[in-house]
Amino acid sequence: MRELVLRLAAENSTWGYRRIQGELVGLGHQVAASTVWRILKRAGVDPAPRRNGQTWRQFLTMQAKTIIATDFFTVDTVLLKRLYVLFVIELASRRVHVLGVTSHPTGQWVTQQARNLTIGLGERVPALKFLVRDRDAKFTAGFDAVFVAEAIEILKTPVRAPRANAHAERWVGTARRECLDRVLIVNAEHLQRVLVKFVDHYNAHRPHRALRQQTPEPRLTVVPTDDGTVTRHPILGGLINEYRLVA
């Protein structure tokens, strides 16, 4: 009976549990609707309306090459001053762009950073279709307008749903664990310098599991040799190390 219920659900994406129950009755099976619902629930099968469309994860995976995501995160200095960092991540390549650091993220400042991004992306802008962001009030109408003018649709995540912008949240966690939690930041200029070096390392050298251990920015293929010498290149005073093969 369980196999039959799951088969009917798989072959008929618009059928809910009551519709499946009705079909079972026509086949001579007197099964309660609650039993059908329980079978579907235990098997992890969504109700009919949700089975019929893409999940958010499927959408992000299918459209990754056309999606960028943005967010803010904060860093407190040794003088207990709070700084705001605005960044964008390209979902397909995982390439990160730090747009700016400020203690006062005004609407005018945020809008200017959006303009700088579109200029910096250049010919890649037409390939983008979506921008994922949360509902933070710092993202003003002017900020959105910069992307709408480039035919990029704004996708706002639900309230208090950080998983909906998981790629951006994951990068913030990586930046904190590998860099910012291990550095005492003095001021905005210091934070900007640190982030520039870390992002260069993140984009050009750090391997990513989602990219099959490649980097966001393609690098030359290296062929190891028996007599090759590996050298260490410290980044940020030795906080991070990069290793390269000497020809």
C-alpha positions in Angstrom: 0.0 0.0 0.0 2.8 2.4 0.8 4.5 1.7 -2.5 1.3 2.4 -4.3 0.6 5.7 -2.5 4.1 6.9 -3.3 3.8 5.8 -6.9 0.6 7.7 -7.4 2.2 10.8 -5.8 5.3 10.6 -8.0 3.3 10.1 -11.2 0.7 12.8 -10.5 2.4 15.9 -9.1 -0.9 17.8 -8.7 -2.6 15.2 -6.6 -3.0 15.9 -2.9 -3.5 13.2 -0.3 -7.3 13.2 -0.6 -7.1 12.8 -4.4 -4.8 9.9 -3.9 -7.2 8.4 -1.3 -10.0 8.7 -3.8 -8.0 6.9 -6.5 -7.2 4.1 -4.0 -10.9 3.7 -3.2 -11.6 3.3 -6.9 -9.0 0.5 -6.9 -10.8 -1.2 -4.1 -8.6 -0.1 -1.2 -10.5 1.4 1.7 -7.8 3.6 3.2 -8.3 6.7 5.4 -7.1 10.0 4.1 -5.0 10.5 7.3 -3.2 7.2 6.5 -2.3 8.5 3.0 -1.1 11.8 4.5 1.0 10.0 7.1 2.6 7.8 4.4 3.5 10.9 2.3 4.8 12.8 5.3 7.1 10.0 6.5 8.5 9.6 3.0 9.3 13.3 2.9 6.9 14.0 0.0 5.6 17.6 0.0 2.0 18.5 -0.5 0.8 18.7 -4.1 1.2 22.5 -4.6 4.8 22.4 -3.6 5.6 19.2 -5.4 4.6 20.9 -8.6 7.2 23.6 -8.6 10.9 24.2 -8.0 12.2 24.6 -4.4 14.3 27.6 -3.6 17.5 25.5 -3.6 16.6 24.1 -7.0 16.0 27.6 -8.3 19.4 28.8 -7.1 21.1 25.8 -8.6 19.5 26.1 -11.9 19.9 29.9 -12.2 23.3 30.2 -10.4 25.1 31.7 -13.5 22.6 34.6 -13.6 22.4 35.3 -9.8 24.4 37.5 -7.5 23.7 38.0 -3.8 24.5 40.9 -1.5 24.5 41.5 2.2 26.0 43.6 5.0 28.0 42.4 8.0 29.5 44.3 10.8 33.0 44.4 12.4 33.8 46.1 15.7 37.1 47.9 16.0 39.5 47.8 19.0 38.0 51.2 19.9 34.5 49.7 20.0 33.4 51.4 16.8 31.1 49.5 14.6 31.9 49.3 10.8 29.6 48.0 8.1 30.8 46.0 5.1 28.8 45.7 1.9 29.7 42.8 -0.4 28.4 40.9 -3.4 29.0 37.2 -4.3 28.5 35.6 -7.7 26.7 32.3 -7.0 28.1 30.3 -9.9 31.8 31.2 -9.5 31.7 32.1 -5.8 33.7 35.3 -6.7 33.3 37.9 -4.0 33.3 41.7 -4.4 33.7 43.9 -1.3 31.9 47.1 -2.3 32.9 49.2 0.6 33.4 49.8 4.3 31.7 52.6 6.3 30.5 53.5 9.7 27.4 55.2 8.3 25.8 53.2 5.5 23.5 56.0 4.2 21.2 55.5 1.2 23.4 57.6 -1.0 26.5 55.6 -0.1 24.8 52.3 -0.7 23.5 53.5 -4.1 26.9 54.6 -5.1 28.4 51.2 -4.3 25.8 49.6 -6.5 26.8 51.9 -9.4 30.5 51.0 -8.8 29.7 47.3 -9.0 27.9 47.5 -12.3 30.7 49.5 -13.7 33.3 47.0 -12.4 31.4 44.0 -13.8 31.3 45.6 -17.2 30.4 43.1 -20.0 29.2 40.5 -17.4 26.2 42.6 -16.3 23.9 41.6 -19.2 24.2 37.9 -18.2 22.8 38.7 -14.7 19.1 38.3 -14.1 18.6 38.3 -10.3 20.0 39.9 -7.2 19.2 38.2 -3.9 19.1 40.4 -0.8 17.4 40.6 2.5 14.9 43.2 3.7 17.4 45.4 5.5 16.3 49.0 5.4 19.8 50.0 4.3 19.0 48.6 0.9 17.1 51.7 -0.4 14.9 52.2 -3.5 17.9 53.9 -5.1 20.1 50.8 -4.6 17.4 48.6 -6.2 17.0 51.1 -9.1 20.6 50.7 -10.2 20.1 47.0 -10.8 16.5 47.3 -12.2 18.0 49.7 -14.8 20.3 46.9 -15.9 17.3 44.5 -16.2 18.2 42.6 -13.0 15.3 41.5 -10.9 15.5 42.0 -7.1 14.6 38.9 -5.1 13.9 39.7 -1.4 14.4 36.9 1.1 11.7 36.2 3.7 11.9 38.0 7.1 14.4 36.3 9.4 15.4 33.6 6.9 19.2 33.7 6.6 19.2 30.3 4.8 17.4 32.0 1.9 20.7 33.9 1.3 22.9 31.0 2.3 25.8 31.8 -0.1 26.3 35.3 1.3 25.9 34.0 4.9 28.5 31.3 4.3 31.0 33.7 2.9 30.6 35.9 6.0 31.3 32.9 8.2 34.4 32.0 6.1 35.7 35.6 6.3 35.3 35.7 10.1 36.8 32.2 10.8 39.8 32.5 8.5 40.6 36.2 8.9 38.5 38.8 10.9 38.2 36.8 14.1 42.0 36.6 14.2 42.8 40.3 13.5 42.4 43.4 15.7 40.9 46.0 13.4 41.8 49.7 14.2 39.6 51.7 11.8 37.8 51.6 8.4 41.0 52.0 6.4 42.6 49.1 8.2 39.6 46.9 7.6 39.5 47.8 3.9 43.1 46.8 3.5 42.6 43.5 5.3 39.5 42.7 3.3 41.2 43.5 0.0 44.0 41.0 0.7 41.7 38.4 2.0 39.3 38.6 -1.0 42.3 38.4 -3.3 43.3 35.2 -1.6 39.7 33.9 -1.6 39.1 34.6 -5.3 42.5 33.7 -6.7 44.0 31.0 -4.5 41.7 29.4 -1.9 40.1 26.1 -3.3 36.4 25.6 -3.0 34.6 22.2 -2.6 31.7 23.5 -4.6 34.0 24.2 -7.5 35.8 20.8 -7.3 38.7 22.4 -5.4 39.2 25.1 -8.0 39.3 28.8 -7.3 36.6 31.4 -8.3 39.1 33.0 -10.7 40.6 30.4 -13.0 44.3 29.7 -12.5 47.0 28.1 -14.6 47.3 24.3 -14.5 50.4 23.3 -12.6 52.2 20.0 -13.4 54.2 18.8 -10.3 57.7 17.5 -10.8 59.9 15.3 -8.6 62.4 18.1 -8.1 59.9 20.9 -7.7 60.3 23.2 -4.8 57.3 24.4 -2.9 57.5 27.9 -1.4 55.3 29.5 1.2 53.9 33.0 0.7 52.5 34.5 3.9 49.4 36.7 3.6 48.4 39.3 6.2 51.6 38.9 8.2 51.4 35.1 8.1 47.8 34.8 9.2 47.1 33.0 5.9 49.6 31.0 3.9 49.7 30.3 0.1 51.9 27.7 -1.4 53.4 27.8 -4.9 55.5 25.5 -6.9 58.8 27.0 -8.2 59.5 26.1 -11.8 
